[in-house]
Structures are given as structure tokens and as C-alpha cells.
Amino acid sequence: MPDRAAMDALADTAERAAIRDAVRALCERFGDSYWEELDRTATFPHAFHRAVADAGWLGIAMPEAYGGAGLGICEAAILMQTVANSGGAFAACSAIHMNIFGPHAIVVHGTAAQKQRMLPPLIRGEVRACFGVTEPDAGLDTTRLTTRASREGGGYVVHGRKIWTSTAQVAQKIVLLARTTTACRCSTPTSTAAPSRCARSARWAAPPSIRTRCSSTA
Ligand SMILES: Cc1cc2nc3c(=O)[nH]c(=O)nc-3n(C[C@H](O)[C@H](O)[C@H](O)COP(=O)(O)OP(=O)(O)OC[C@H]3O[C@@H](n4cnc5c(N)ncnc54)[C@H](O)[C@@H]3O)c2cc1C
């Protein structure tokens, strides 16, 4: 028997229907010809990203104290589902979902100072973040991550390799999953995240035929 509270949490509401309508209307401003041109030239959809930021959607699940809307991950999922159903399909999602879901680690685990410094520029769309989890030898099983971040001076020096980092080419920041203690010295298999400057990569890995070139993955 499904849990009643869980069912209610997922139920459609007038607010969620309004999110769908507003996002659909925004996406309709960016038709097939817009996405086809960007896909042909492998160009990031800057105008779409700006329109989403200006409408406040990048902060949908971010706290109101930092300029977000203070809604939940369910509302964020409705936003992404509506974008995925539009002409930009998953390329449009990739252009924005890194800024919605990846930095949520900062919302949950960041200090007040980190939130104040990092979240408002992401919500305003002035800074784009990518999300560096996957490594050549670690995918879904993140306990196998080996990338290390060592404290040096006032920051961290990172040793390791990341692959499949969507929008790395156009991001100024990366939410990077790295260990501060090597796995063999940990009592539990969890690791620590340390935001860092983006390590840019030019390696091209996305197939050209499924409209992924404008939000590419390196
Ligand atoms: C277009 C694209 C964009 C991406 N963007 C990013 C990005 O921005 N940042 C990033 O960090 N990564 C990104 N990735 C990487 C993606 O998140 C990884 O591919 C994913 O985590 C799976 O890892 P893997 O390919 O190593 O597969 P694996 O983890 O090795 O899994 C391989 C297969 O085994 C199955 N499997 C794994 N573990 C189990 C288990 N315990 N039980 C049963 N089955 C299991 C999986 O379902 C899968 O079918 C991207 C990938 C693609 C294709």
C-alpha cells in the first residue's frame, strides 16, 4: 500500500500546474530553428539560459534568503520535465539542470558564508556551474571515486580525473566530488565535496545526432 503522505507530496497542485504553464510558455519562445542552429554550430544556448535565469527558474529549489524561490526538488523536476518536452529536449535541460541540482549540495551542506558567496550568482545566471562526479573507473558507485583534494595554503589542490562533465566548456565553476582522505583510510565509504575552479577539457564525446551538441559533455 503506497504511503499516503508520499502520494500527497507528489500530487499535482495549482502551483505545479502554473509552473508547467509558465515554463512551457518560456520554452515556446525558443523554437526548432533556434535549437537546430545551435546544434549545427555546437554553441551553448546562451539566450535560453539567460531567459530561464531572468524568469527566476534557476533558483527554483534554492532558499529565498539567497534569491531563490524556496520550492522543492519535486517542483524542480516538474520544471525539467516541461523543458525536456520542449523543442530543445534534453540539450535544453543540460544547459540549466547543472545549476539546479548540482549546487544543491551547497544548499544542504554549505556554510552560511559559502551559500552567500556561491548561490546568488548561480541563481542570477551570472555564473554557470558544472558537476564533476564521474571518473574513468567510477560511475554510479561513487564510493569508488579516487580524485583527491589536498588542503594547501588557502585552498585545495586536486589530483585525479573526471569524465562526462556536461557543460564544462562554458562553466566558470565546478561542483567537484573529491576525497579529502583516501578511501583506504576512511572508516565509512563517503567522501567530501570541495567546489573549485573548473578544469576545462576539450575532449568531445557526445554523438552529433541527438541534439546534444549545444550542451555538450566533455
Ligand atoms: C550525456 C551524458 C552526460 C553526463 N553528464 C555528466 C555530468 O555532468 N557529470 C558527471 O559527473 N557525470 C556525467 N555523466 C556520467 C553519468 O552520470 C554516468 O555515466 C553514470 O553515473 C553511470 O556511470 P558509468 O557509465 O560508469 O556506469 P556504471 O556505474 O559502471 O554502471 C554500468 C551499468 O551497471 C548498472 N549498475 C551499476 N551499479 C549497479 C548496482 N549496484 N546494481 C545494479 N546495476 C548496477 C548501471 O545501471 C549501468 O547499466 C553523463 C553521462 C552522459 C551519457
Ligand as a Chemical Component Dictionary entry (heavy atoms), coordinates in Angstrom:
data_LIG
# 
_chem_comp.id                   LIG 
_chem_comp.type                 NON-POLYMER 
_chem_comp.pdbx_formal_charge   0 
_chem_comp.three_letter_code    LIG 
# 
loop_
_chem_comp_atom.comp_id 
_chem_comp_atom.atom_id 
_chem_comp_atom.alt_atom_id 
_chem_comp_atom.type_symbol 
_chem_comp_atom.charge 
_chem_comp_atom.model_Cartn_x 
_chem_comp_atom.model_Cartn_y 
_chem_comp_atom.model_Cartn_z 
_chem_comp_atom.pdbx_ordinal 
LIG C1  C1  C 0 25.079 12.668 -21.868 1  
LIG C2  C2  C 0 25.741 12.387 -20.539 2  
LIG C3  C3  C 0 26.012 13.442 -19.693 3  
LIG C4  C4  C 0 26.641 13.211 -18.475 4  
LIG N1  N1  N 0 26.934 14.277 -17.668 5  
LIG C5  C5  C 0 27.602 14.060 -16.526 6  
LIG C6  C6  C 0 27.993 15.174 -15.709 7  
LIG O1  O1  O 0 27.701 16.335 -15.999 8  
LIG N2  N2  N 0 28.714 14.920 -14.596 9  
LIG C7  C7  C 0 29.074 13.661 -14.223 10 
LIG O2  O2  O 0 29.709 13.516 -13.186 11 
LIG N3  N3  N 0 28.722 12.572 -14.975 12 
LIG C8  C8  C 0 28.004 12.765 -16.111 13 
LIG N4  N4  N 0 27.649 11.694 -16.881 14 
LIG C9  C9  C 0 28.066 10.357 -16.473 15 
LIG C10 C10 C 0 26.921 9.531  -15.908 16 
LIG O3  O3  O 0 26.384 10.134 -14.763 17 
LIG C11 C11 C 0 27.482 8.161  -15.662 18 
LIG O4  O4  O 0 27.544 7.568  -16.918 19 
LIG C12 C12 C 0 26.647 7.369  -14.708 20 
LIG O5  O5  O 0 26.926 7.813  -13.390 21 
LIG C13 C13 C 0 26.890 5.890  -14.872 22 
LIG O6  O6  O 0 28.237 5.622  -14.643 23 
LIG P1  P1  P 0 29.016 4.584  -15.589 24 
LIG O7  O7  O 0 28.793 4.984  -17.023 25 
LIG O8  O8  O 0 30.423 4.446  -15.108 26 
LIG O9  O9  O 0 28.241 3.235  -15.386 27 
LIG P2  P2  P 0 28.347 2.208  -14.169 28 
LIG O10 O10 O 0 28.159 2.909  -12.866 29 
LIG O11 O11 O 0 29.594 1.393  -14.331 30 
LIG O12 O12 O 0 27.089 1.310  -14.476 31 
LIG C14 C14 C 0 27.062 0.468  -15.631 32 
LIG C15 C15 C 0 25.777 -0.336 -15.635 33 
LIG O13 O13 O 0 25.666 -1.129 -14.428 34 
LIG C16 C16 C 0 24.460 -0.814 -13.751 35 
LIG N5  N5  N 0 24.735 -0.800 -12.309 36 
LIG C17 C17 C 0 25.658 -0.054 -11.666 37 
LIG N6  N6  N 0 25.650 -0.300 -10.355 38 
LIG C18 C18 C 0 24.666 -1.218 -10.153 39 
LIG C19 C19 C 0 24.146 -1.875 -8.993  40 
LIG N7  N7  N 0 24.655 -1.656 -7.776  41 
LIG N8  N8  N 0 23.133 -2.742 -9.158  42 
LIG C20 C20 C 0 22.615 -2.978 -10.380 43 
LIG N9  N9  N 0 23.072 -2.386 -11.525 44 
LIG C21 C21 C 0 24.075 -1.516 -11.400 45 
LIG C22 C22 C 0 24.042 0.561  -14.237 46 
LIG O14 O14 O 0 22.633 0.755  -14.158 47 
LIG C23 C23 C 0 24.508 0.531  -15.669 48 
LIG O15 O15 O 0 23.545 -0.085 -16.516 49 
LIG C24 C24 C 0 26.997 11.886 -18.091 50 
LIG C25 C25 C 0 26.680 10.820 -18.938 51 
LIG C26 C26 C 0 26.069 11.062 -20.136 52 
LIG C27 C27 C 0 25.772 9.879  -21.030 53 
# 
loop_
_chem_comp_bond.comp_id 
_chem_comp_bond.atom_id_1 
_chem_comp_bond.atom_id_2 
_chem_comp_bond.value_order 
_chem_comp_bond.pdbx_ordinal 
LIG C1  C2  SING 1  
LIG C2  C3  SING 2  
LIG C2  C26 DOUB 3  
LIG C3  C4  DOUB 4  
LIG C4  N1  SING 5  
LIG C4  C24 SING 6  
LIG N1  C5  DOUB 7  
LIG C5  C6  SING 8  
LIG C5  C8  SING 9  
LIG C6  O1  DOUB 10 
LIG C6  N2  SING 11 
LIG N2  C7  SING 12 
LIG C7  O2  DOUB 13 
LIG C7  N3  SING 14 
LIG N3  C8  DOUB 15 
LIG C8  N4  SING 16 
LIG N4  C9  SING 17 
LIG N4  C24 SING 18 
LIG C9  C10 SING 19 
LIG C10 O3  SING 20 
LIG C10 C11 SING 21 
LIG C11 O4  SING 22 
LIG C11 C12 SING 23 
LIG C12 O5  SING 24 
LIG C12 C13 SING 25 
LIG C13 O6  SING 26 
LIG O6  P1  SING 27 
LIG P1  O7  DOUB 28 
LIG P1  O8  SING 29 
LIG P1  O9  SING 30 
LIG O9  P2  SING 31 
LIG P2  O10 DOUB 32 
LIG P2  O11 SING 33 
LIG P2  O12 SING 34 
LIG O12 C14 SING 35 
LIG C14 C15 SING 36 
LIG C15 O13 SING 37 
LIG C15 C23 SING 38 
LIG O13 C16 SING 39 
LIG C16 N5  SING 40 
LIG C16 C22 SING 41 
LIG N5  C17 SING 42 
LIG N5  C21 SING 43 
LIG C17 N6  DOUB 44 
LIG N6  C18 SING 45 
LIG C18 C19 SING 46 
LIG C18 C21 DOUB 47 
LIG C19 N7  SING 48 
LIG C19 N8  DOUB 49 
LIG N8  C20 SING 50 
LIG C20 N9  DOUB 51 
LIG N9  C21 SING 52 
LIG C22 O14 SING 53 
LIG C22 C23 SING 54 
LIG C23 O15 SING 55 
LIG C24 C25 DOUB 56 
LIG C25 C26 SING 57 
LIG C26 C27 SING 58 
# 
